[in-house]
């Protein structure tokens, strides 16, 4: 220990703080998640983090307080967005710490084993997590994608056909609500005919709620503003924002590429909206519609 530099000791104290912080995060999750398997996995990781903390403590010779803000933040994320997203987001952030671990990897076999444990063991445990809401990602995608593509296109057409924010909002609201019920019903029937563990009722609820949320985001500018074209631009921006946020969530929780999924959904919206834009303009011109 006398051979360690002040820089090494600062790094190790940072590792200690990280380990004891994650110990408390995983311990909190183990007490709150559903399912015996999930609780056992989180309890095991919490124990491992505490054991790692004790290893680092041998080098510093002192205790380190956990990061209370990180504990609160990731506990909140887990409550709002699910424990799978929270822990994988946390572990993704830890990848940046690997270079720091490499600086002290030559301090003994115990340290080498600990670093290997960090890289392999926790990831292996996280792959067997089972969270119900992730089983219904397909239903959420169906609701969001259909609402964003269909309603964004409809808004583009209605904007140039009606030229009135309140009329566009009212028409889109009625259309969106009816479409949400239709999509939820279709998802219920579709899931019911599939062989699997998914509940048709829950699948339909996820689809319907996702659709309604998308509708609310898209029509909000038309309810709040009088500028018809600014409302359309904000609705389009809102659609892209929703797509980006949802695909980021899926990319973290399910470890799938973000860019390709985002570009695919965004591309669909651009194409459909462009066609609807031209259709609305053509209908207004050829039928002589004025409002």
C-alpha atoms as an extended CHARMM CRD file, in Angstrom:
* protein
*
       291  EXT
         1         1  UNK       CA              0.0000000000        0.0000000000        0.0000000000  PROA      1               0.0000000000
         2         2  UNK       CA              2.9140000000        2.3250000000        0.6640000000  PROA      2               0.0000000000
         3         3  UNK       CA              3.8390000000        2.0990000000       -3.0050000000  PROA      3               0.0000000000
         4         4  UNK       CA              0.5700000000        3.5950000000       -4.1630000000  PROA      4               0.0000000000
         5         5  UNK       CA              0.6670000000        7.1560000000       -5.4010000000  PROA      5               0.0000000000
         6         6  UNK       CA             -1.7940000000        9.8300000000       -4.4260000000  PROA      6               0.0000000000
         7         7  UNK       CA             -3.3100000000        9.5620000000       -7.8950000000  PROA      7               0.0000000000
         8         8  UNK       CA             -3.8230000000        5.8010000000       -7.4840000000  PROA      8               0.0000000000
         9         9  UNK       CA             -5.4440000000        6.3210000000       -4.0940000000  PROA      9               0.0000000000
        10        10  UNK       CA             -7.8240000000        8.9110000000       -5.5510000000  PROA      10              0.0000000000
        11        11  UNK       CA             -8.8070000000        6.4860000000       -8.3070000000  PROA      11              0.0000000000
        12        12  UNK       CA             -9.3700000000        3.6950000000       -5.8110000000  PROA      12              0.0000000000
        13        13  UNK       CA            -11.4410000000        5.9580000000       -3.5560000000  PROA      13              0.0000000000
        14        14  UNK       CA            -13.5780000000        6.7350000000       -6.6320000000  PROA      14              0.0000000000
        15        15  UNK       CA            -14.0000000000        2.9980000000       -7.2760000000  PROA      15              0.0000000000
        16        16  UNK       CA            -15.0190000000        2.5580000000       -3.6430000000  PROA      16              0.0000000000
        17        17  UNK       CA            -17.6350000000        5.2790000000       -3.9090000000  PROA      17              0.0000000000
        18        18  UNK       CA            -19.0150000000        3.7750000000       -7.1010000000  PROA      18              0.0000000000
        19        19  UNK       CA            -19.2150000000        0.2690000000       -5.6200000000  PROA      19              0.0000000000
        20        20  UNK       CA            -20.9810000000        1.3040000000       -2.4160000000  PROA      20              0.0000000000
        21        21  UNK       CA            -23.3590000000        3.5250000000       -4.3990000000  PROA      21              0.0000000000
        22        22  UNK       CA            -24.3310000000        0.6880000000       -6.7250000000  PROA      22              0.0000000000
        23        23  UNK       CA            -24.6310000000       -1.6490000000       -3.7460000000  PROA      23              0.0000000000
        24        24  UNK       CA            -27.3750000000        0.5990000000       -2.3480000000  PROA      24              0.0000000000
        25        25  UNK       CA            -29.0560000000        0.9830000000       -5.7520000000  PROA      25              0.0000000000
        26        26  UNK       CA            -29.2370000000       -2.7600000000       -6.3540000000  PROA      26              0.0000000000
        27        27  UNK       CA            -30.2820000000       -3.3780000000       -2.7580000000  PROA      27              0.0000000000
        28        28  UNK       CA            -33.1650000000       -0.9170000000       -3.1540000000  PROA      28              0.0000000000
        29        29  UNK       CA            -34.2210000000       -2.5950000000       -6.3910000000  PROA      29              0.0000000000
        30        30  UNK       CA            -34.0640000000       -6.0650000000       -4.8230000000  PROA      30              0.0000000000
        31        31  UNK       CA            -36.6290000000       -4.9240000000       -2.2640000000  PROA      31              0.0000000000
        32        32  UNK       CA            -38.9690000000       -3.2980000000       -4.7800000000  PROA      32              0.0000000000
        33        33  UNK       CA            -39.0450000000       -5.4030000000       -7.9550000000  PROA      33              0.0000000000
        34        34  UNK       CA            -41.6040000000       -8.0950000000       -8.6870000000  PROA      34              0.0000000000
        35        35  UNK       CA            -40.6150000000      -11.7060000000       -9.1130000000  PROA      35              0.0000000000
        36        36  UNK       CA            -38.4530000000      -13.9570000000       -6.9570000000  PROA      36              0.0000000000
        37        37  UNK       CA            -35.8770000000      -14.3690000000       -9.7370000000  PROA      37              0.0000000000
        38        38  UNK       CA            -35.4480000000      -10.6260000000      -10.2350000000  PROA      38              0.0000000000
        39        39  UNK       CA            -35.1240000000      -10.0080000000       -6.4900000000  PROA      39              0.0000000000
        40        40  UNK       CA            -32.5260000000      -12.7540000000       -6.1950000000  PROA      40              0.0000000000
        41        41  UNK       CA            -30.4880000000      -11.3570000000       -9.1140000000  PROA      41              0.0000000000
        42        42  UNK       CA            -30.4380000000       -7.8380000000       -7.7050000000  PROA      42              0.0000000000
        43        43  UNK       CA            -29.6140000000       -9.0960000000       -4.2070000000  PROA      43              0.0000000000
        44        44  UNK       CA            -26.6880000000      -11.0710000000       -5.6260000000  PROA      44              0.0000000000
        45        45  UNK       CA            -25.3490000000       -8.0720000000       -7.5520000000  PROA      45              0.0000000000
        46        46  UNK       CA            -25.7560000000       -5.8960000000       -4.4250000000  PROA      46              0.0000000000
        47        47  UNK       CA            -23.6860000000       -8.4060000000       -2.4310000000  PROA      47              0.0000000000
        48        48  UNK       CA            -21.0230000000       -8.4660000000       -5.1630000000  PROA      48              0.0000000000
        49        49  UNK       CA            -20.8030000000       -4.6680000000       -5.1520000000  PROA      49              0.0000000000
        50        50  UNK       CA            -20.3570000000       -4.6440000000       -1.3810000000  PROA      50              0.0000000000
        51        51  UNK       CA            -17.6350000000       -7.2830000000       -1.6670000000  PROA      51              0.0000000000
        52        52  UNK       CA            -15.8750000000       -5.1740000000       -4.3180000000  PROA      52              0.0000000000
        53        53  UNK       CA            -16.1270000000       -2.1650000000       -2.0100000000  PROA      53              0.0000000000
        54        54  UNK       CA            -14.4240000000       -4.1150000000        0.7710000000  PROA      54              0.0000000000
        55        55  UNK       CA            -11.5860000000       -5.0950000000       -1.5960000000  PROA      55              0.0000000000
        56        56  UNK       CA            -10.9190000000       -1.4740000000       -2.5290000000  PROA      56              0.0000000000
        57        57  UNK       CA            -11.1610000000       -0.4690000000        1.1260000000  PROA      57              0.0000000000
        58        58  UNK       CA             -8.1070000000       -2.6280000000        1.8920000000  PROA      58              0.0000000000
        59        59  UNK       CA             -6.0540000000       -0.2560000000       -0.2400000000  PROA      59              0.0000000000
        60        60  UNK       CA             -7.4260000000        3.0570000000        1.0500000000  PROA      60              0.0000000000
        61        61  UNK       CA             -7.9260000000        1.9930000000        4.6600000000  PROA      61              0.0000000000
        62        62  UNK       CA            -11.0600000000        4.1060000000        5.0330000000  PROA      62              0.0000000000
        63        63  UNK       CA            -14.7820000000        4.1120000000        4.4100000000  PROA      63              0.0000000000
        64        64  UNK       CA            -16.3430000000        6.1840000000        1.6250000000  PROA      64              0.0000000000
        65        65  UNK       CA            -19.8700000000        7.6020000000        1.5910000000  PROA      65              0.0000000000
        66        66  UNK       CA            -22.1780000000        6.6020000000       -1.3100000000  PROA      66              0.0000000000
        67        67  UNK       CA            -23.4440000000        9.0980000000       -3.8670000000  PROA      67              0.0000000000
        68        68  UNK       CA            -26.9080000000        9.8120000000       -2.4840000000  PROA      68              0.0000000000
        69        69  UNK       CA            -27.9950000000       11.6700000000       -5.6050000000  PROA      69              0.0000000000
        70        70  UNK       CA            -27.1900000000        8.7080000000       -7.8850000000  PROA      70              0.0000000000
        71        71  UNK       CA            -29.0820000000        6.3870000000       -5.5620000000  PROA      71              0.0000000000
        72        72  UNK       CA            -32.1300000000        8.6710000000       -5.6910000000  PROA      72              0.0000000000
        73        73  UNK       CA            -31.8130000000        9.2910000000       -9.4510000000  PROA      73              0.0000000000
        74        74  UNK       CA            -31.6150000000        5.6590000000      -10.5460000000  PROA      74              0.0000000000
        75        75  UNK       CA            -34.3100000000        4.6280000000       -8.0640000000  PROA      75              0.0000000000
        76        76  UNK       CA            -36.5590000000        7.2880000000       -9.6250000000  PROA      76              0.0000000000
        77        77  UNK       CA            -35.6930000000        6.1390000000      -13.1630000000  PROA      77              0.0000000000
        78        78  UNK       CA            -36.4970000000        2.5680000000      -12.1830000000  PROA      78              0.0000000000
        79        79  UNK       CA            -39.8970000000        3.6440000000      -10.8380000000  PROA      79              0.0000000000
        80        80  UNK       CA            -40.7880000000        5.6700000000      -13.9300000000  PROA      80              0.0000000000
        81        81  UNK       CA            -39.2030000000        3.7210000000      -16.7880000000  PROA      81              0.0000000000
        82        82  UNK       CA            -38.6120000000        0.2560000000      -15.3800000000  PROA      82              0.0000000000
        83        83  UNK       CA            -35.7370000000       -1.4250000000      -13.5950000000  PROA      83              0.0000000000
        84        84  UNK       CA            -34.2570000000       -2.9420000000      -16.7740000000  PROA      84              0.0000000000
        85        85  UNK       CA            -33.7950000000        0.4850000000      -18.3640000000  PROA      85              0.0000000000
        86        86  UNK       CA            -32.3820000000        1.9460000000      -15.1240000000  PROA      86              0.0000000000
        87        87  UNK       CA            -29.7330000000       -0.6930000000      -14.4980000000  PROA      87              0.0000000000
        88        88  UNK       CA            -28.6500000000       -0.9590000000      -18.1350000000  PROA      88              0.0000000000
        89        89  UNK       CA            -28.3750000000        2.8260000000      -18.3470000000  PROA      89              0.0000000000
        90        90  UNK       CA            -26.2480000000        2.7200000000      -15.2060000000  PROA      90              0.0000000000
        91        91  UNK       CA            -24.0650000000       -0.0970000000      -16.5060000000  PROA      91              0.0000000000
        92        92  UNK       CA            -23.6030000000        1.6500000000      -19.8660000000  PROA      92              0.0000000000
        93        93  UNK       CA            -22.2380000000        4.6240000000      -17.9620000000  PROA      93              0.0000000000
        94        94  UNK       CA            -19.7910000000        2.3440000000      -16.1980000000  PROA      94              0.0000000000
        95        95  UNK       CA            -18.1380000000        1.3780000000      -19.4970000000  PROA      95              0.0000000000
        96        96  UNK       CA            -16.2900000000        4.6940000000      -19.3850000000  PROA      96              0.0000000000
        97        97  UNK       CA            -14.7080000000        3.6010000000      -16.1000000000  PROA      97              0.0000000000
        98        98  UNK       CA            -12.9460000000        0.6000000000      -17.6370000000  PROA      98              0.0000000000
        99        99  UNK       CA             -9.9060000000        2.6760000000      -18.6190000000  PROA      99              0.0000000000
       100       100  UNK       CA             -9.5720000000        3.7980000000      -15.0290000000  PROA      100             0.0000000000
       101       101  UNK       CA             -9.7100000000        0.1800000000      -13.8690000000  PROA      101             0.0000000000
       102       102  UNK       CA             -6.9580000000       -0.7110000000      -16.3220000000  PROA      102             0.0000000000
       103       103  UNK       CA             -4.6210000000        1.7570000000      -14.6280000000  PROA      103             0.0000000000
       104       104  UNK       CA             -4.6560000000       -0.3080000000      -11.4210000000  PROA      104             0.0000000000
       105       105  UNK       CA             -5.0430000000       -3.7670000000      -12.9560000000  PROA      105             0.0000000000
       106       106  UNK       CA             -1.4080000000       -4.5980000000      -12.1430000000  PROA      106             0.0000000000
       107       107  UNK       CA             -1.8980000000       -4.2480000000       -8.3990000000  PROA      107             0.0000000000
       108       108  UNK       CA             -2.4260000000       -7.9780000000       -7.8600000000  PROA      108             0.0000000000
       109       109  UNK       CA             -4.4490000000      -11.0290000000       -8.8330000000  PROA      109             0.0000000000
       110       110  UNK       CA             -7.3110000000       -9.9980000000       -6.5240000000  PROA      110             0.0000000000
       111       111  UNK       CA             -7.7220000000       -6.7560000000       -8.4260000000  PROA      111             0.0000000000
       112       112  UNK       CA             -7.5860000000       -8.5660000000      -11.7580000000  PROA      112             0.0000000000
       113       113  UNK       CA            -10.3100000000      -10.9590000000      -10.6120000000  PROA      113             0.0000000000
       114       114  UNK       CA            -12.4290000000       -8.0660000000       -9.3740000000  PROA      114             0.0000000000
       115       115  UNK       CA            -12.1630000000       -6.2390000000      -12.6990000000  PROA      115             0.0000000000
       116       116  UNK       CA            -13.0800000000       -9.3980000000      -14.5920000000  PROA      116             0.0000000000
       117       117  UNK       CA            -16.0540000000       -9.8170000000      -12.2780000000  PROA      117             0.0000000000
       118       118  UNK       CA            -17.1560000000       -6.2690000000      -13.0630000000  PROA      118             0.0000000000
       119       119  UNK       CA            -16.9540000000       -6.8640000000      -16.8000000000  PROA      119             0.0000000000
       120       120  UNK       CA            -18.5520000000      -10.3020000000      -17.0190000000  PROA      120             0.0000000000
       121       121  UNK       CA            -20.5580000000      -11.3410000000      -13.9970000000  PROA      121             0.0000000000
       122       122  UNK       CA            -22.9670000000       -8.4220000000      -13.7090000000  PROA      122             0.0000000000
       123       123  UNK       CA            -23.6750000000       -8.3640000000      -17.4430000000  PROA      123             0.0000000000
       124       124  UNK       CA            -24.4060000000      -12.0830000000      -17.3610000000  PROA      124             0.0000000000
       125       125  UNK       CA            -26.8810000000      -11.5620000000      -14.5430000000  PROA      125             0.0000000000
       126       126  UNK       CA            -28.5570000000       -8.6000000000      -16.2520000000  PROA      126             0.0000000000
       127       127  UNK       CA            -29.2680000000      -10.6530000000      -19.3660000000  PROA      127             0.0000000000
       128       128  UNK       CA            -31.6520000000      -12.8940000000      -17.3970000000  PROA      128             0.0000000000
       129       129  UNK       CA            -33.7540000000      -10.0760000000      -15.9620000000  PROA      129             0.0000000000
       130       130  UNK       CA            -37.4450000000      -10.4350000000      -16.7180000000  PROA      130             0.0000000000
       131       131  UNK       CA            -39.6050000000       -7.2940000000      -16.8030000000  PROA      131             0.0000000000
       132       132  UNK       CA            -43.2080000000       -7.5150000000      -17.9140000000  PROA      132             0.0000000000
       133       133  UNK       CA            -43.4230000000       -4.1400000000      -19.6310000000  PROA      133             0.0000000000
       134       134  UNK       CA            -40.6510000000       -5.0930000000      -22.0760000000  PROA      134             0.0000000000
       135       135  UNK       CA            -42.8150000000       -7.9630000000      -23.3040000000  PROA      135             0.0000000000
       136       136  UNK       CA            -45.2360000000       -5.3660000000      -24.6260000000  PROA      136             0.0000000000
       137       137  UNK       CA            -42.6930000000       -3.2330000000      -26.4950000000  PROA      137             0.0000000000
       138       138  UNK       CA            -44.1900000000       -4.4560000000      -29.7750000000  PROA      138             0.0000000000
       139       139  UNK       CA            -47.6300000000       -3.2170000000      -28.7180000000  PROA      139             0.0000000000
       140       140  UNK       CA            -46.1940000000        0.1950000000      -27.7990000000  PROA      140             0.0000000000
       141       141  UNK       CA            -44.3310000000        0.3800000000      -31.1180000000  PROA      141             0.0000000000
       142       142  UNK       CA            -47.5530000000       -0.4340000000      -32.9360000000  PROA      142             0.0000000000
       143       143  UNK       CA            -49.4700000000        2.3290000000      -31.1610000000  PROA      143             0.0000000000
       144       144  UNK       CA            -46.7680000000        4.9750000000      -31.4650000000  PROA      144             0.0000000000
       145       145  UNK       CA            -45.7820000000        4.1860000000      -35.0250000000  PROA      145             0.0000000000
       146       146  UNK       CA            -49.3380000000        4.0590000000      -36.3300000000  PROA      146             0.0000000000
       147       147  UNK       CA            -50.3480000000        7.2530000000      -34.5370000000  PROA      147             0.0000000000
       148       148  UNK       CA            -47.2520000000        9.2260000000      -35.4830000000  PROA      148             0.0000000000
       149       149  UNK       CA            -47.2060000000        8.1590000000      -39.1200000000  PROA      149             0.0000000000
       150       150  UNK       CA            -50.9540000000        8.2750000000      -39.7230000000  PROA      150             0.0000000000
       151       151  UNK       CA            -51.7970000000       11.3840000000      -37.7280000000  PROA      151             0.0000000000
       152       152  UNK       CA            -48.7550000000       13.4000000000      -38.7940000000  PROA      152             0.0000000000
       153       153  UNK       CA            -49.7590000000       12.7400000000      -42.3820000000  PROA      153             0.0000000000
       154       154  UNK       CA            -53.3600000000       13.6300000000      -41.6090000000  PROA      154             0.0000000000
       155       155  UNK       CA            -52.3030000000       16.8560000000      -39.8730000000  PROA      155             0.0000000000
       156       156  UNK       CA            -50.2190000000       17.8650000000      -42.8680000000  PROA      156             0.0000000000
       157       157  UNK       CA            -53.1720000000       17.2960000000      -45.1830000000  PROA      157             0.0000000000
       158       158  UNK       CA            -55.6980000000       18.9660000000      -42.8740000000  PROA      158             0.0000000000
       159       159  UNK       CA            -53.4170000000       21.9450000000      -42.3210000000  PROA      159             0.0000000000
       160       160  UNK       CA            -53.4220000000       22.8540000000      -45.9880000000  PROA      160             0.0000000000
       161       161  UNK       CA            -57.0220000000       21.8380000000      -46.5840000000  PROA      161             0.0000000000
       162       162  UNK       CA            -58.6600000000       23.6480000000      -43.6470000000  PROA      162             0.0000000000
       163       163  UNK       CA            -56.2250000000       26.4880000000      -42.7920000000  PROA      163             0.0000000000
       164       164  UNK       CA            -57.6570000000       26.7700000000      -39.2560000000  PROA      164             0.0000000000
       165       165  UNK       CA            -55.8540000000       25.5230000000      -36.1400000000  PROA      165             0.0000000000
       166       166  UNK       CA            -59.0180000000       24.8180000000      -34.1160000000  PROA      166             0.0000000000
       167       167  UNK       CA            -60.6880000000       22.9070000000      -36.9410000000  PROA      167             0.0000000000
       168       168  UNK       CA            -57.5320000000       20.8930000000      -37.5510000000  PROA      168             0.0000000000
       169       169  UNK       CA            -57.2030000000       20.1140000000      -33.8260000000  PROA      169             0.0000000000
       170       170  UNK       CA            -60.8640000000       19.1000000000      -33.5290000000  PROA      170             0.0000000000
       171       171  UNK       CA            -60.7420000000       16.8930000000      -36.6160000000  PROA      171             0.0000000000
       172       172  UNK       CA            -57.4570000000       15.2820000000      -35.5580000000  PROA      172             0.0000000000
       173       173  UNK       CA            -58.7330000000       14.7340000000      -32.0120000000  PROA      173             0.0000000000
       174       174  UNK       CA            -61.8400000000       12.8940000000      -33.1870000000  PROA      174             0.0000000000
       175       175  UNK       CA            -59.8610000000       10.9000000000      -35.7310000000  PROA      175             0.0000000000
       176       176  UNK       CA            -57.1230000000       10.0790000000      -33.2430000000  PROA      176             0.0000000000
       177       177  UNK       CA            -59.4570000000        8.9360000000      -30.4870000000  PROA      177             0.0000000000
       178       178  UNK       CA            -61.4110000000        6.7020000000      -32.8300000000  PROA      178             0.0000000000
       179       179  UNK       CA            -58.1920000000        5.3110000000      -34.2950000000  PROA      179             0.0000000000
       180       180  UNK       CA            -56.7980000000        4.6150000000      -30.8100000000  PROA      180             0.0000000000
       181       181  UNK       CA            -59.8500000000        2.5130000000      -29.9430000000  PROA      181             0.0000000000
       182       182  UNK       CA            -59.5930000000        0.7380000000      -33.2790000000  PROA      182             0.0000000000
       183       183  UNK       CA            -55.8980000000       -0.0290000000      -32.8290000000  PROA      183             0.0000000000
       184       184  UNK       CA            -56.4270000000       -1.2320000000      -29.2500000000  PROA      184             0.0000000000
       185       185  UNK       CA            -59.2100000000       -3.5460000000      -30.3970000000  PROA      185             0.0000000000
       186       186  UNK       CA            -57.0990000000       -4.9030000000      -33.2370000000  PROA      186             0.0000000000
       187       187  UNK       CA            -54.1560000000       -5.5380000000      -30.9130000000  PROA      187             0.0000000000
       188       188  UNK       CA            -56.4540000000       -7.3480000000      -28.4760000000  PROA      188             0.0000000000
       189       189  UNK       CA            -57.7000000000       -9.6840000000      -31.1900000000  PROA      189             0.0000000000
       190       190  UNK       CA            -54.2210000000      -10.1480000000      -32.6510000000  PROA      190             0.0000000000
       191       191  UNK       CA            -52.6310000000      -11.0130000000      -29.2990000000  PROA      191             0.0000000000
       192       192  UNK       CA            -55.4880000000      -13.3340000000      -28.4190000000  PROA      192             0.0000000000
       193       193  UNK       CA            -54.8230000000      -15.4500000000      -31.5020000000  PROA      193             0.0000000000
       194       194  UNK       CA            -51.0770000000      -15.6860000000      -30.7870000000  PROA      194             0.0000000000
       195       195  UNK       CA            -49.5490000000      -18.3980000000      -28.6650000000  PROA      195             0.0000000000
       196       196  UNK       CA            -47.6510000000      -16.7270000000      -25.8630000000  PROA      196             0.0000000000
       197       197  UNK       CA            -47.6660000000      -15.3810000000      -22.3450000000  PROA      197             0.0000000000
       198       198  UNK       CA            -48.8160000000      -11.8770000000      -23.2400000000  PROA      198             0.0000000000
       199       199  UNK       CA            -52.1950000000      -10.7360000000      -21.9650000000  PROA      199             0.0000000000
       200       200  UNK       CA            -54.4890000000       -9.5100000000      -24.7830000000  PROA      200             0.0000000000
       201       201  UNK       CA            -56.0180000000       -6.9180000000      -22.4440000000  PROA      201             0.0000000000
       202       202  UNK       CA            -52.6460000000       -5.4950000000      -21.4010000000  PROA      202             0.0000000000
       203       203  UNK       CA            -51.4110000000       -5.5160000000      -25.0000000000  PROA      203             0.0000000000
       204       204  UNK       CA            -54.4630000000       -3.5450000000      -26.1200000000  PROA      204             0.0000000000
       205       205  UNK       CA            -54.0500000000       -1.0630000000      -23.2460000000  PROA      205             0.0000000000
       206       206  UNK       CA            -50.3730000000       -0.4640000000      -24.0720000000  PROA      206             0.0000000000
       207       207  UNK       CA            -51.2560000000        0.0950000000      -27.7400000000  PROA      207             0.0000000000
       208       208  UNK       CA            -54.1910000000        2.3970000000      -27.0070000000  PROA      208             0.0000000000
       209       209  UNK       CA            -52.3610000000        4.4860000000      -24.4080000000  PROA      209             0.0000000000
       210       210  UNK       CA            -49.3080000000        4.8560000000      -26.6570000000  PROA      210             0.0000000000
       211       211  UNK       CA            -51.5890000000        5.9990000000      -29.4870000000  PROA      211             0.0000000000
       212       212  UNK       CA            -53.3940000000        8.5610000000      -27.3090000000  PROA      212             0.0000000000
       213       213  UNK       CA            -50.0990000000        9.9570000000      -25.9690000000  PROA      213             0.0000000000
       214       214  UNK       CA            -48.8510000000       10.4180000000      -29.5120000000  PROA      214             0.0000000000
       215       215  UNK       CA            -52.1250000000       12.1250000000      -30.5040000000  PROA      215             0.0000000000
       216       216  UNK       CA            -51.8640000000       14.5160000000      -27.5320000000  PROA      216             0.0000000000
       217       217  UNK       CA            -48.3000000000       15.4920000000      -28.4660000000  PROA      217             0.0000000000
       218       218  UNK       CA            -49.2450000000       16.1230000000      -32.1020000000  PROA      218             0.0000000000
       219       219  UNK       CA            -52.3860000000       18.1900000000      -31.6110000000  PROA      219             0.0000000000
       220       220  UNK       CA            -51.1370000000       20.2710000000      -28.6510000000  PROA      220             0.0000000000
       221       221  UNK       CA            -49.5740000000       23.0020000000      -30.8690000000  PROA      221             0.0000000000
       222       222  UNK       CA            -52.8700000000       23.4430000000      -32.7480000000  PROA      222             0.0000000000
       223       223  UNK       CA            -54.6890000000       23.9670000000      -29.4480000000  PROA      223             0.0000000000
       224       224  UNK       CA            -52.1540000000       26.4240000000      -28.0680000000  PROA      224             0.0000000000
       225       225  UNK       CA            -51.2290000000       28.4610000000      -31.1600000000  PROA      225             0.0000000000
       226       226  UNK       CA            -53.0150000000       30.3290000000      -33.9290000000  PROA      226             0.0000000000
       227       227  UNK       CA            -50.2550000000       30.0720000000      -36.5360000000  PROA      227             0.0000000000
       228       228  UNK       CA            -51.2610000000       27.0770000000      -38.6720000000  PROA      228             0.0000000000
       229       229  UNK       CA            -47.8340000000       26.4780000000      -40.2020000000  PROA      229             0.0000000000
       230       230  UNK       CA            -45.9260000000       26.9200000000      -36.9440000000  PROA      230             0.0000000000
       231       231  UNK       CA            -48.3380000000       24.4090000000      -35.3840000000  PROA      231             0.0000000000
       232       232  UNK       CA            -47.5550000000       21.9120000000      -38.1420000000  PROA      232             0.0000000000
       233       233  UNK       CA            -43.8070000000       22.4290000000      -37.6880000000  PROA      233             0.0000000000
       234       234  UNK       CA            -44.0660000000       21.9140000000      -33.9160000000  PROA      234             0.0000000000
       235       235  UNK       CA            -46.2510000000       18.8350000000      -34.3930000000  PROA      235             0.0000000000
       236       236  UNK       CA            -43.6480000000       17.4000000000      -36.7310000000  PROA      236             0.0000000000
       237       237  UNK       CA            -40.8940000000       18.2280000000      -34.2410000000  PROA      237             0.0000000000
       238       238  UNK       CA            -42.9120000000       16.6320000000      -31.4550000000  PROA      238             0.0000000000
       239       239  UNK       CA            -43.3000000000       13.4580000000      -33.5070000000  PROA      239             0.0000000000
       240       240  UNK       CA            -39.5330000000       13.2290000000      -34.0600000000  PROA      240             0.0000000000
       241       241  UNK       CA            -38.9210000000       13.8710000000      -30.3520000000  PROA      241             0.0000000000
       242       242  UNK       CA            -41.2830000000       11.0910000000      -29.3100000000  PROA      242             0.0000000000
       243       243  UNK       CA            -39.6190000000        8.7230000000      -31.7880000000  PROA      243             0.0000000000
       244       244  UNK       CA            -36.1560000000        9.6460000000      -30.5040000000  PROA      244             0.0000000000
       245       245  UNK       CA            -37.0790000000        9.2160000000      -26.8290000000  PROA      245             0.0000000000
       246       246  UNK       CA            -38.8480000000        5.9070000000      -27.3310000000  PROA      246             0.0000000000
       247       247  UNK       CA            -36.1320000000        4.4320000000      -29.5160000000  PROA      247             0.0000000000
       248       248  UNK       CA            -33.4940000000        5.5350000000      -27.0210000000  PROA      248             0.0000000000
       249       249  UNK       CA            -35.4310000000        3.7300000000      -24.3010000000  PROA      249             0.0000000000
       250       250  UNK       CA            -35.6630000000        0.5640000000      -26.3900000000  PROA      250             0.0000000000
       251       251  UNK       CA            -32.0200000000        0.7620000000      -27.4600000000  PROA      251             0.0000000000
       252       252  UNK       CA            -30.8980000000        0.8500000000      -23.8240000000  PROA      252             0.0000000000
       253       253  UNK       CA            -33.3920000000       -1.6020000000      -22.3580000000  PROA      253             0.0000000000
       254       254  UNK       CA            -33.1170000000       -4.1930000000      -25.1430000000  PROA      254             0.0000000000
       255       255  UNK       CA            -29.5890000000       -3.3760000000      -26.3290000000  PROA      255             0.0000000000
       256       256  UNK       CA            -30.5750000000       -2.7890000000      -29.9550000000  PROA      256             0.0000000000
       257       257  UNK       CA            -29.2290000000       -0.1370000000      -32.3990000000  PROA      257             0.0000000000
       258       258  UNK       CA            -30.7360000000        3.3150000000      -31.9330000000  PROA      258             0.0000000000
       259       259  UNK       CA            -29.8090000000        5.0290000000      -35.1900000000  PROA      259             0.0000000000
       260       260  UNK       CA            -31.3290000000        2.5720000000      -37.6620000000  PROA      260             0.0000000000
       261       261  UNK       CA            -34.6190000000        2.2850000000      -35.7460000000  PROA      261             0.0000000000
       262       262  UNK       CA            -34.9340000000        6.0580000000      -35.3710000000  PROA      262             0.0000000000
       263       263  UNK       CA            -34.1570000000        6.7790000000      -39.0240000000  PROA      263             0.0000000000
       264       264  UNK       CA            -36.6400000000        4.1390000000      -40.1810000000  PROA      264             0.0000000000
       265       265  UNK       CA            -39.5530000000        5.5790000000      -38.1860000000  PROA      265             0.0000000000
       266       266  UNK       CA            -38.5750000000        9.1810000000      -38.9330000000  PROA      266             0.0000000000
       267       267  UNK       CA            -38.3010000000        8.3660000000      -42.6300000000  PROA      267             0.0000000000
       268       268  UNK       CA            -41.7980000000        6.9360000000      -42.6800000000  PROA      268             0.0000000000
       269       269  UNK       CA            -43.1690000000       10.0890000000      -41.0790000000  PROA      269             0.0000000000
       270       270  UNK       CA            -41.3630000000       12.3530000000      -43.5570000000  PROA      270             0.0000000000
       271       271  UNK       CA            -42.5950000000       10.3940000000      -46.5850000000  PROA      271             0.0000000000
       272       272  UNK       CA            -46.2040000000       10.0620000000      -45.4080000000  PROA      272             0.0000000000
       273       273  UNK       CA            -46.3710000000       13.7040000000      -44.2790000000  PROA      273             0.0000000000
       274       274  UNK       CA            -44.9460000000       14.8870000000      -47.5820000000  PROA      274             0.0000000000
       275       275  UNK       CA            -47.4950000000       12.9200000000      -49.5960000000  PROA      275             0.0000000000
       276       276  UNK       CA            -50.3320000000       14.1230000000      -47.3420000000  PROA      276             0.0000000000
       277       277  UNK       CA            -49.0410000000       17.6960000000      -47.6320000000  PROA      277             0.0000000000
       278       278  UNK       CA            -49.3330000000       17.5280000000      -51.4100000000  PROA      278             0.0000000000
       279       279  UNK       CA            -52.6950000000       15.7560000000      -51.2320000000  PROA      279             0.0000000000
       280       280  UNK       CA            -54.1310000000       18.4360000000      -48.9520000000  PROA      280             0.0000000000
       281       281  UNK       CA            -52.8480000000       21.1760000000      -51.1980000000  PROA      281             0.0000000000
       282       282  UNK       CA            -54.2820000000       19.4550000000      -54.2830000000  PROA      282             0.0000000000
       283       283  UNK       CA            -57.6870000000       18.8560000000      -52.6580000000  PROA      283             0.0000000000
       284       284  UNK       CA            -57.8970000000       22.4830000000      -51.5620000000  PROA      284             0.0000000000
       285       285  UNK       CA            -57.0250000000       23.6630000000      -55.0830000000  PROA      285             0.0000000000
       286       286  UNK       CA            -59.1250000000       21.3190000000      -57.2150000000  PROA      286             0.0000000000
       287       287  UNK       CA            -62.2180000000       21.2960000000      -55.0230000000  PROA      287             0.0000000000
       288       288  UNK       CA            -62.0000000000       24.9720000000      -54.1980000000  PROA      288             0.0000000000
       289       289  UNK       CA            -62.3180000000       24.3630000000      -50.4360000000  PROA      289             0.0000000000
       290       290  UNK       CA            -62.1000000000       27.5350000000      -48.3850000000  PROA      290             0.0000000000
       291       291  UNK       CA            -62.5620000000       27.7870000000      -44.6290000000  PROA      291             0.0000000000
